[in-house]
Amino acid sequence: MTNLIATDIQKLEIDSPVVDLFELELPVSVNGSTKMYFHPGVDSSYDAIELAISKSGTGESATFTYQEYAPLPMNIEGLELQSQGASARPTLTMANVTSILGDALGHLKFKDLIGQKVTRRQTLEKYLKGGSANDFPVIEFSKQTYIIDRISSETNMSISFELAICFDLENITVPRRIVVGKYCSWLYQGATLKSHGGCK
């Protein structure tokens, strides 16, 4: 998150609505892309919107590279942050009544998305292309990345995915170590050295 957007959000009156943007990684390339870009809509427009992702040059000669996000009715719930207890398991619900999602997936099925990353980005509408303050690239809040853990429900109207944070999945290992709750892996090294653990 940049200082600029942090200052914006702390004002007594926020002069621009917050916009959610979603990036879905695909297991294989579909139509030449390994990612899908969606937004649930903004008040002023339900068309595709664009966010600057990079800038080259300075002043009037500056050029921007934009990423386009297609509109798709969607909702994300359960994004609580807590320091104790189990990690939050947000639910991402996407409309299943139009051909936008199905066409974008191509030959992939919904079950093929399990294990793929979903990134939620947030910015203010004025920092989108065509906004009142789009002279800066990538003005946004901190990204939130989740993994699709399972399909929680599927109907003719919608598809819901249960998401998990990257380190809250079963059978996940970091290089050469198994993640075990409540136990310190350094204690095993310490036990063999007849000490009480610790990193050498």
C-alpha positions in Angstrom: 0.0 0.0 0.0 1.4 3.4 -1.0 1.4 6.4 1.3 -0.8 8.2 -1.1 -3.8 5.8 -0.8 -3.2 5.5 2.9 -3.6 9.2 3.2 -6.8 9.1 1.0 -8.4 6.4 3.2 -7.8 8.3 6.4 -9.6 11.5 5.4 -12.9 12.4 7.1 -14.6 12.0 3.7 -13.4 9.6 1.1 -13.9 11.3 -2.3 -13.8 8.1 -4.4 -15.4 4.6 -3.9 -13.2 1.5 -3.2 -13.0 -0.9 -6.2 -12.3 -4.6 -5.8 -10.3 -6.4 -8.5 -9.7 -10.1 -8.8 -7.0 -12.1 -10.6 -7.5 -15.8 -11.0 -4.5 -18.0 -12.0 -5.3 -20.8 -14.4 -3.6 -24.3 -14.4 -3.0 -24.0 -18.1 -3.0 -21.3 -20.7 -6.5 -20.5 -22.1 -6.7 -18.2 -25.1 -3.1 -17.3 -24.7 -3.3 -16.2 -21.0 -2.7 -18.0 -17.7 -4.7 -15.5 -15.7 -8.3 -14.2 -15.7 -9.1 -10.6 -14.5 -12.5 -9.7 -13.1 -14.2 -7.0 -11.1 -17.7 -7.1 -9.5 -18.6 -3.6 -10.9 -18.3 0.0 -9.8 -21.1 2.5 -9.3 -20.3 4.6 -12.3 -19.7 1.8 -14.8 -20.2 -1.9 -15.2 -17.9 -2.1 -18.3 -14.4 -3.4 -18.3 -12.1 -1.2 -16.3 -8.3 -0.7 -16.4 -5.7 -0.3 -13.8 -2.1 1.0 -14.4 0.4 -1.8 -13.6 3.6 -0.1 -14.8 5.0 3.3 -15.9 7.9 4.2 -18.1 9.3 7.7 -18.6 8.6 10.9 -16.7 6.5 14.0 -17.2 4.4 14.4 -20.4 6.4 11.6 -22.1 5.4 9.0 -19.5 3.6 6.0 -20.8 1.5 3.5 -18.8 0.8 -0.2 -19.2 -2.8 -1.1 -18.2 -4.5 -4.3 -17.2 -8.1 -4.7 -18.2 -10.6 -6.3 -15.7 -13.9 -7.7 -17.1 -17.1 -7.2 -15.2 -18.6 -10.3 -13.5 -21.1 -10.4 -10.7 -19.2 -11.8 -7.7 -18.9 -11.4 -3.9 -16.3 -12.4 -1.3 -17.2 -12.9 2.3 -15.4 -13.9 5.5 -12.2 -11.8 5.2 -11.7 -11.4 8.9 -8.2 -11.0 10.2 -7.5 -12.5 13.6 -4.3 -13.2 15.6 -5.6 -16.3 17.4 -7.5 -19.4 16.4 -8.0 -20.8 13.0 -7.3 -18.7 9.9 -10.3 -17.2 8.1 -11.7 -19.3 5.2 -13.3 -16.7 2.8 -15.9 -17.7 0.3 -15.7 -16.3 -3.3 -19.1 -16.5 -5.0 -19.2 -15.9 -8.8 -22.2 -15.7 -11.1 -22.8 -18.8 -13.2 -25.7 -17.5 -15.3 -23.8 -15.8 -18.1 -21.3 -17.2 -20.4 -18.5 -14.8 -19.3 -17.0 -17.2 -16.8 -17.5 -20.4 -18.8 -16.2 -18.8 -22.0 -13.1 -17.4 -20.2 -12.4 -20.9 -18.8 -12.5 -22.5 -22.2 -12.2 -26.2 -21.9 -11.5 -26.1 -18.1 -14.1 -27.2 -15.5 -14.7 -25.5 -12.2 -12.9 -28.4 -10.4 -9.8 -27.7 -12.4 -9.5 -24.4 -10.4 -8.9 -26.1 -7.1 -5.4 -25.3 -5.9 -5.1 -22.2 -8.0 -4.3 -18.7 -6.7 -6.9 -15.9 -6.4 -5.5 -12.4 -5.7 -7.8 -9.6 -4.5 -6.6 -6.1 -5.2 -8.3 -2.9 -4.0 -7.9 0.6 -5.1 -9.9 3.8 -5.3 -12.0 4.5 -8.5 -10.0 7.7 -9.2 -6.8 5.6 -9.7 -8.3 3.6 -12.5 -7.7 4.6 -16.1 -9.8 7.6 -16.9 -10.1 8.5 -13.3 -9.3 11.9 -11.8 -5.9 10.9 -10.4 -4.6 8.2 -12.7 -1.2 9.8 -13.2 0.5 7.3 -10.9 1.0 3.5 -11.5 -0.2 0.9 -9.1 -1.9 2.9 -6.5 -3.6 0.2 -4.4 -4.0 -1.3 -1.0 -1.9 -4.4 -0.1 -2.8 -7.5 -2.2 -4.5 -10.5 -0.6 -3.6 -13.8 -2.1 -5.6 -17.0 -1.4 -5.7 -20.6 -2.7 -8.9 -22.2 -3.9 -9.3 -25.1 -1.5 -12.7 -26.6 -2.6 -16.0 -25.9 -4.3 -18.4 -25.2 -1.4 -21.5 -25.0 -3.6 -22.6 -25.0 -7.2 -26.0 -24.1 -8.6 -27.4 -22.9 -11.9 -27.1 -19.4 -10.5 -23.6 -19.3 -8.9 -20.4 -21.1 -8.1 -18.9 -20.7 -4.6 -15.2 -21.5 -3.8 -13.8 -21.8 -0.3 -10.5 -20.0 -0.1 -7.5 -20.6 2.2 -4.4 -18.6 2.9 -1.3 -20.2 1.3 0.1 -21.8 4.5 -3.3 -23.1 5.8 -3.6 -26.1 3.4 -3.1 -29.8 4.2 0.1 -31.5 3.2 2.0 -28.3 2.5 5.7 -28.5 3.0 8.4 -25.9 2.9 11.8 -27.0 1.5 12.8 -30.2 3.4 10.5 -29.6 6.4 7.0 -30.6 7.2 4.9 -27.9 8.8 3.7 -29.2 12.2 1.5 -27.1 14.4 2.5 -26.4 18.1 5.9 -27.9 17.7 9.3 -26.3 16.9 11.3 -28.1 14.3 14.5 -26.7 15.8 13.9 -28.7 19.0 14.6 -32.0 17.1 18.1 -30.7 16.2 18.6 -29.6 19.8 17.6 -33.1 21.1 20.3 -34.8 19.1 22.9 -32.3 20.4 21.7 -32.9 24.0 20.8 -29.2 24.3 17.5 -27.4 24.2 17.3 -26.5 20.6 17.9 -23.3 18.8 19.3 -22.4 15.4 23.1 -22.9 15.1 
